[in-house]
Amino acid sequence: MIISWYGEACFLLESSGVRILIEPPQKESGLNSPRLKSDVLIYSKPREERQEDSGTFIINGPGEYEIKNINISGIGDNNPSTSPSAMSSGPNGSGQANTIYTIEMDDIKMIHFGLLKTEPNNEKLELIGEPDIVFVPIGGLKSELFDAETAMKLINKIEPKIAVPMLYDIKGLKTKRAPLSLFLKESEAKDSPLPKLSVKKKDLIEEETKIVILEKI
């Protein structure tokens, strides 16, 4: 499986010809949405954008989904974010809670925490289980999203094999976010950023969580 990052909370997961695109950036962020065709399109908050995409399976809220032998589960966060950048552009998105997604692909379990504002309760942590890879927001300001410290507390609590930070300040982003440097200091990560993450289940044998920084495409 290959994982690419397009800024903010947007990731592309690719395996065996199947593409899953998660949370494309909204126009007001200043970042361009990936111009590519995906088999599955996932939103952390409901949106009306790209609903016209023929052949793309749209997921925009809690529920159980299965497509092309990939299992996806949306878990309601029940903690609406007040950040303007987190508000949906669709008529049903305003004020809606964030959705946390578990994605099982190539026998690898991933968690995309979306626009997470507060730590998931014990019930949700049980549903999340033991993920191999997590995508965690780290650039929160004024409690609008997870910041570096709370992100590391969550990572240490669930102990994934790999943790990938997201939703932090990058070039061209109009939304105010904290810089990556705060998280690097908190996590003590020292590895250089990768253009993409290529991973197989047999490679996930880390005894300690590995922090992987991805370059924006």
N, C-alpha and C positions, 0 to 999 in steps of 0.2 A: 504494500500500500504506500502511496505517495501523498504527503500532506503539504499543501501550499497555503500561504497566508497573503491576503489582499488588504490588510489593514483593518483596524477596529476589531470586530468579532467575526470577520469573514474568513472562512477556511474552505478549501476545496480538497475533498477526499477522493482519491482515484484508485481503483483496483479492478483488474480484469475487465476493463472497458466500461465500468460503471463509475459515474461521477455524482458526488453529493456536494452541493454548494450550501454553505451555512451562512445566514445573516449577511447578505450583501450590504455594503455601506449605503446609507441614505444620502440623497443629494446634498442636504444641508451640512453634511460632515465635511464636504470639500473633496472627498475621495470618489474616484470613479468605480462604479459597480463592474465586476468582471463581465466582459462581453463574450460569454461562452454558453454552450448548451449543456445543461445538466439533466440527469435522470431524476434526481430528487432535489428539491429546493426547500430549505428549512428556515423558518423565521422564529426568533425568540419571542417576538411580539407580533400579533396579527397585522398583516399588511394586505393591501389590494394590488400592490405592484407585481407585474409579471404574471398575473393570473391568466393572461392570455396565452402563455407558453404552451404550445401543443405538445403533448407527450411527456411533460414534466410533472412529476408527482409533487404536489404542494403540501407541506406540513407547516401549520402555523399555530399550534397549540397542543395542550395535553392530550394524551391518547396512546394507543398501541398501534404500531404500523409495521407492515412487512412488505418489502418490495425487492425483487431480484435477490432473494435469499439474504437480505439485510434486515435485521431487527432494529427498530427505532422506537424509543419510548419517551414521550413528553411528560414531564412532571411539573405540575403547577407550582410556581415559586410562592405565590400569594403575598409577594412583597413588591407592589408597584413602584417603579422608579419614577422620580419626579424630574429627572434630567430631561431637558428639551430634546437632546439628541437621542434619548431612549424612547421618545413618544412615537407612536406609529403614525404613518402618513395616511393610513386607511381610516374609514369612518368608524370601524369597530375597534381600532387599536388604542384610542386615547384612554389612559387610565388602566389598561389591562395589565395584569401581572406578567412578569417574566416567566418563561418556560425553560426549564433545565432539560437537556436531552441526553439520553444514553443511546449510543450507536454501536451496534455489534457488527463488525465488518472484518472479514479474513480472520475470524476467531479472536479479534482484538476488540476489547471493550473500551469505548471512549466516552467521556463526559464533556459536553459543552455547556458551561454554566450560564451562557448568555449574559444578560445585563444584570448580573447578580448584585444585590444591594446589601443583604444581610445573610449571615451564615444559615445554611439549611438546618432545619431541626432534626432531631434524631430519627424521626419517621422517614424523612426524605433521605437522610444519609443511609438508612437501611435499604431503601429502594435503589439508591445509587450503587451500593455494594462495594466491590473491590475493582475499580477501573484500572486498566493498563495505562491509559493516556487521559489527561485532563487539560481542558482549555479554560484558563482562569483569568478574569479581569483583574488588573493590578493598578490602573491609573485613576482611581476614583479621587474626586475632590469634594470636600464638604459632604461626605457620606452619600454621594450620588451613586457611587459604585464601590466595589471592593478596592481598597488601597493595597500597597505592597505588604504591609504588616498583616492585615487580615487575610490576604491571599496566602501568605506563607503559613499562617496558622491552619487554614483549611487544607492546604497541601500536606502539611505534616500530620494532620488528623486522619486523612484518608489514604495516605501513603501510596500514590500511584507509581508506576514504573517511570513514567515521563510526565512532566508538567510543562505546558506551553503557555506563556503569558500573552495576554491580548488587551485591547482597549487601553493603550497608553499613547503618549504624545509621539507623533511622527511627522515628518516633513509633509506639508500640504494639508494637514488636518486642521479644520476650523473649530472643531469641538475642543474645549479645554480639557486636557488630561494631564496627569502627572507624568514625569519622564521615566523611562525605563531604568535609569540609573538608580532610582530609589529601590526598585525591586532587586536589581543586581546586588546592591549593598545588603539588602535584607536576606537574600537567598545565598549570597556568597558564590553565585555562579560565575565561572571564569571562561567557559568555552566560547569560541567565536560564533557569531550568528551563521545559520545555515540558509542557503537559498531555498531548499526544500528538505522535508524529512521523509526519508525512505525507511520503512520499518516492516519487519516480519515478526510473527508471534514468537518464533524460536529465538529471536534476538532479545526478547524482553526478559532478561534475567538479572536486571539490576537489583541489588539488595537495598540500595538507597535510591530515592527519587532523583532522576536526572532532569535538570532544568535545560530545556532546549529553546533557544531564541531563534525565531525565523525572520528572515529578511522579507520585507514587503515586496510583492511582485508588482 
